């Protein structure tokens, strides 16, 4: 994919409870584009035990498949990214699989929107870090910098957040 194609691949990232899923849906709808849901939620909803390392591996492998499957479309918004999975591995298991590290530079190419933790935290049975959102947000940003990926911070509540993201996307695609 040429560099111009990367301007149509967006990864919505950020700590939990920062509006990633909502923003992904709103942006996909606004641009009549593809919105790809975070696979982790689907996987975890169907799990009958607390997740283990092998579960996070399965989630990461399927997320990579979804990225490869959809990234060549005219415009796509992904509700998570491989950086989120890398940080998840590192924070929970203190290690990151080599195969994931090796995949990020290629499959991770695109534009990143980091949802800032300025929304109130909402309980969800799959959320684990209500008091670590600033820290995790910083971790994602550090990883994006280290990988050399282009990213923008998305701020604001409700419609202001959506408009902030739309303005960023419009600057990129024009």
RAVEN-V629497 format. One record per residue. N is the residue number from 0. RES is the residue in one letter. PHI is phi in whole degrees, -180 to 180 (NA if undefined). NEAR is the number of other C-alpha atoms within 10 Angstrom. Layout:
N	RES	PHI	NEAR
N	RES	PHI	NEAR
This chain:
0	X	NA	8
1	X	-72	6
2	X	-60	9
3	X	-65	10
4	X	-66	16
5	X	-67	17
6	X	-73	18
7	X	-116	20
8	X	-114	23
9	X	-121	26
10	X	-112	26
11	X	-95	26
12	X	-131	29
13	X	140	30
14	X	-67	25
15	X	-64	23
16	X	60	21
17	X	-118	24
18	X	85	25
19	X	-62	24
20	X	-65	18
21	X	-61	13
22	X	-64	24
23	X	-57	28
24	X	-63	18
25	X	-64	20
26	X	-68	22
27	X	-60	18
28	X	-66	12
29	X	-59	11
30	X	-98	14
31	X	50	12
32	X	-117	17
33	X	-82	20
34	X	-118	22
35	X	-105	21
36	X	-67	18
37	X	-68	20
38	X	-70	18
39	X	-55	18
40	X	-62	12
41	X	-58	11
42	X	-63	15
43	X	-67	17
44	X	-63	10
45	X	-102	8
46	X	-92	11
47	X	-102	7
48	X	-151	7
49	X	-66	8
50	X	-60	11
51	X	-124	10
52	X	-52	11
53	X	-63	9
54	X	-68	15
55	X	-66	18
56	X	-61	17
57	X	-62	14
58	X	-62	20
59	X	-63	21
60	X	-63	17
61	X	-70	16
62	X	-63	22
63	X	-61	19
64	X	-58	12
65	X	-64	16
66	X	-63	21
67	X	-63	13
68	X	-64	10
69	X	-106	17
70	X	-67	24
71	X	-88	14
72	X	-66	12
73	X	-60	13
74	X	-162	20
75	X	-144	25
76	X	-120	29
77	X	-101	26
78	X	-85	22
79	X	145	26
80	X	-156	23
81	X	-70	22
82	X	-64	23
83	X	-57	20
84	X	-68	20
85	X	-60	20
86	X	-66	18
87	X	-59	16
88	X	-56	19
89	X	-66	13
90	X	-72	13
91	X	-90	11
92	X	-116	11
93	X	59	9
94	X	-158	12
95	X	-129	17
96	X	-61	11
97	X	-58	8
98	X	-63	10
99	X	-72	19
100	X	-55	12
101	X	-70	10
102	X	-85	13
103	X	-57	16
104	X	-59	13
105	X	-89	9
106	X	-69	16
107	X	-86	22
108	X	-65	21
109	X	160	21
110	X	-107	20
111	X	-110	25
112	X	-114	24
113	X	-94	25
114	X	-74	25
115	X	-74	24
116	X	-81	22
117	X	-101	16
118	X	-95	15
119	X	-63	11
120	X	-71	16
121	X	-119	11
122	X	-63	11
123	X	-155	9
124	X	-61	8
125	X	-98	12
126	X	-93	12
127	X	-124	11
128	X	-131	13
129	X	-62	14
130	X	-105	9
131	X	-121	13
132	X	-66	20
133	X	-63	14
134	X	-59	13
135	X	-65	20
136	X	-58	20
137	X	-63	16
138	X	-63	18
139	X	-63	21
140	X	-64	21
141	X	-60	13
142	X	-66	15
143	X	-65	17
144	X	-61	12
145	X	-62	9
146	X	-80	14
147	X	79	11
148	X	-85	15
149	X	-79	12
150	X	-144	19
151	X	-137	16
152	X	-90	15
153	X	-112	27
154	X	-119	19
155	X	105	16
156	X	-102	15
157	X	55	12
158	X	-62	11
159	X	-63	12
160	X	-65	19
161	X	-63	21
162	X	-64	17
163	X	-58	15
164	X	-67	24
165	X	-62	18
166	X	-61	11
167	X	-63	16
168	X	-62	19
169	X	-61	10
170	X	-63	8
171	X	-77	13
172	X	-82	12
173	X	-86	6
